[in-house]
């Protein structure tokens, strides 16, 4: 190509990338502008509610204290009114008695005087004026009900907005992606009394800064007490994951940290429904083996294969019993399901993955149903013949499990089988190093090495599966496990010596 055109293409690519970055930034700014407006309105409403609540409390306190004063006023007035009435009555009685005594002084008859004097004495003894307390039962002082709100006034005048925690800082160097787990670590820029943290994450296929308009929503992990958190047992079905953290105290949640993007690449594939045998039905991520699903022909293998899987894809037997492989009959499948293509036929109950492997290291796992009679899993070239069974040609490599009549567990390639003298794992891991020319099978739970094929792949390969009378579940979106990586380093460094993963014959 002309050097000037090459330079122009580079400039165009740079401009296109910059334009996409600007579009994303403009979207972020627009989102922030809307957020400022919406959040400002919200906090103003919250402020009104808080002040209304404060006013309400003050009004209630004022009404309560006013009522207390009025009750005290009524009590004192009642006491004093009673004393006042009693005193007036006593005074009237005393004045009458005084007048009677003065008149008694004018009595000349000794007997009459003596009688009057005795009456006066008796009346004085019983007179209310001499039985009343001459001290008011209540005072006019009300100072004990006075208030001083100077302290409270100062408190109200010192009201401020809530202390919001600073945004955490994510330690990118301390973040770890391994074994389908992600550990995110962060720190606070200053000493703060943090109650807990909130971690948010989402999957994406965009490798730049997180975009406002993304196809997936943020997922939330709340109430994290430490300054790191691990998400485990993830399915890596996207190239990247975005993460952000915010701190919360007793009062409020702070700003988000600057988001980070971590790479979460893994091998993802589904089953290619156009490659499946007529007795396999692939739809909605589910593959079913159906003894009456194909065009009329006989199956001659005892324990031959048929299979499917994909991102947790299930292949299962739908027949009511276990038919003899000698008598398996098939009928034509509607064109809407199968089309007109017969990729595999005869005894090759095979389905291939829909994604080629032409470089790199990849890993996936398979779990067989408990009642599965026979199955194989491995890889094959794309040109695998329509009648070919996995492991019986030089274009396919697999391990085969047969639970029909006589149980066998073997590694197969080019029509040669090597018996594997060990229990069949519940779940099998497949590791393919295309560039290194290695295909390894592991016990997915213990990471015990089951078998290794060493070869040179001369063309792209596809994951391949066969199953008969049973089903398989496929797990993709898995990283190469650390234990497998460690074993590979040891194996490459020691040229196949014994190792902790109990390697079996190569």
Rosetta blueprint (number, residue, H / E / L):
1 X L
2 X L
3 X H
4 X H
5 X H
6 X H
7 X H
8 X H
9 X H
10 X H
11 X H
12 X H
13 X H
14 X H
15 X H
16 X H
17 X H
18 X H
19 X H
20 X H
21 X H
22 X H
23 X H
24 X H
25 X H
26 X H
27 X H
28 X H
29 X H
30 X H
31 X H
32 X H
33 X H
34 X H
35 X H
36 X H
37 X H
38 X H
39 X H
40 X H
41 X H
42 X H
43 X H
44 X H
45 X H
46 X H
47 X H
48 X H
49 X H
50 X H
51 X H
52 X H
53 X H
54 X H
55 X H
56 X H
57 X H
58 X H
59 X H
60 X H
61 X H
62 X H
63 X H
64 X H
65 X H
66 X H
67 X H
68 X H
69 X H
70 X H
71 X H
72 X H
73 X H
74 X H
75 X H
76 X H
77 X H
78 X H
79 X H
80 X H
81 X H
82 X H
83 X H
84 X H
85 X H
86 X H
87 X H
88 X H
89 X H
90 X H
91 X H
92 X H
93 X H
94 X H
95 X H
96 X H
97 X H
98 X H
99 X H
100 X H
101 X H
102 X H
103 X H
104 X H
105 X L
106 X L
107 X L
108 X L
109 X L
110 X H
111 X H
112 X H
113 X H
114 X H
115 X H
116 X H
117 X H
118 X H
119 X H
120 X H
121 X H
122 X H
123 X H
124 X H
125 X H
126 X H
127 X L
128 X H
129 X H
130 X H
131 X L
132 X L
133 X L
134 X L
135 X L
136 X L
137 X L
138 X L
139 X L
140 X L
141 X L
142 X L
143 X H
144 X H
145 X H
146 X L
147 X L
148 X L
149 X L
150 X H
151 X H
152 X H
153 X H
154 X H
155 X H
156 X H
157 X H
158 X L
159 X L
160 X L
161 X L
162 X L
163 X L
164 X L
165 X L
166 X L
167 X L
168 X L
169 X E
170 X E
171 X L
172 X H
173 X H
174 X H
175 X L
176 X E
177 X E
178 X E
179 X L
180 X L
181 X E
182 X E
183 X E
184 X E
185 X E
186 X E
187 X E
188 X L
189 X L
190 X L
191 X L
192 X L
193 X L
194 X L
195 X L
196 X E
197 X E
198 X E
199 X E
200 X E
201 X E
202 X E
203 X E
204 X E
205 X L
206 X L
207 X L
208 X L
209 X L
210 X L
211 X L
212 X L
213 X L
214 X L
215 X L
216 X L
217 X L
218 X L
219 X E
220 X E
221 X E
222 X E
223 X E
224 X E
225 X L
226 X L
227 X L
228 X E
229 X E
230 X E
231 X E
232 X L
233 X L
234 X L
235 X L
236 X L
237 X L
238 X L
239 X L
240 X E
241 X E
242 X E
243 X E
244 X E
245 X E
246 X E
247 X E
248 X E
249 X L
250 X L
251 X L
252 X L
253 X E
254 X E
255 X E
256 X E
257 X L
258 X L
259 X L
260 X E
261 X E
262 X E
263 X E
264 X L
265 X L
266 X L
267 X E
268 X L
269 X L
270 X L
271 X E
272 X L
273 X H
274 X H
275 X H
276 X L
277 X L
278 X L
279 X L
280 X E
281 X E
282 X E
283 X E
284 X L
285 X L
286 X E
287 X E
288 X E
289 X E
290 X L
291 X L
292 X L
293 X L
294 X L
295 X L
296 X L
297 X L
298 X L
299 X L
300 X L
301 X L
302 X L
303 X L
304 X L
305 X L
306 X L
307 X L
308 X L
309 X L
310 X L
311 X L
312 X L
313 X E
314 X E
315 X E
316 X E
317 X E
318 X L
319 X L
320 X L
321 X L
322 X L
323 X L
324 X L
325 X L
326 X L
327 X L
328 X L
329 X L
330 X L
331 X L
332 X L
333 X L
334 X L
335 X H
336 X H
337 X H
338 X H
339 X L
340 X L
341 X L
342 X L
343 X L
344 X L
345 X L
346 X L
347 X L
348 X L
349 X L
350 X E
351 X E
352 X E
353 X E
354 X E
355 X E
356 X E
357 X E
358 X L
359 X L
360 X L
361 X E
362 X E
363 X E
364 X E
365 X E
366 X E
367 X E
368 X E
369 X L
370 X L
371 X L
372 X L
373 X L
374 X E
375 X E
376 X E
377 X E
378 X E
379 X E
380 X E
381 X E
382 X L
383 X L
384 X L
385 X L
386 X L
387 X L
388 X L
389 X L
390 X L
391 X L
392 X L
393 X L
394 X L
395 X L
396 X E
397 X E
398 X E
399 X E
400 X E
401 X E
402 X E
403 X L
404 X L
405 X L
406 X L
407 X L
408 X E
409 X E
410 X E
411 X E
412 X E
413 X E
414 X L
415 X L
416 X E
417 X E
418 X E
419 X E
420 X L
421 X L
422 X L
423 X L
424 X L
425 X L
426 X L
427 X E
428 X E
429 X E
430 X E
431 X E
432 X E
433 X E
434 X L
435 X L
436 X L
437 X L
438 X E
439 X E
440 X E
441 X E
442 X E
443 X E
444 X L
445 X L
446 X L
447 X L
448 X L
449 X E
450 X E
451 X E
452 X E
453 X E
454 X E
455 X L
456 X L
457 X L
458 X L
459 X L
460 X L
461 X E
462 X E
463 X E
464 X E
465 X E
466 X E
467 X E
468 X E
469 X L
470 X L
471 X L
472 X E
473 X E
474 X E
475 X E
476 X L
477 X L
478 X E
479 X L
480 X L
481 X L
482 X H
483 X H
484 X H
485 X H
486 X H
487 X H
488 X H
489 X H
490 X H
491 X H
492 X H
493 X H
494 X H
495 X L
496 X L
497 X L
498 X L
499 X L
500 X L
501 X L
502 X L
503 X L
504 X L
505 X L
506 X L
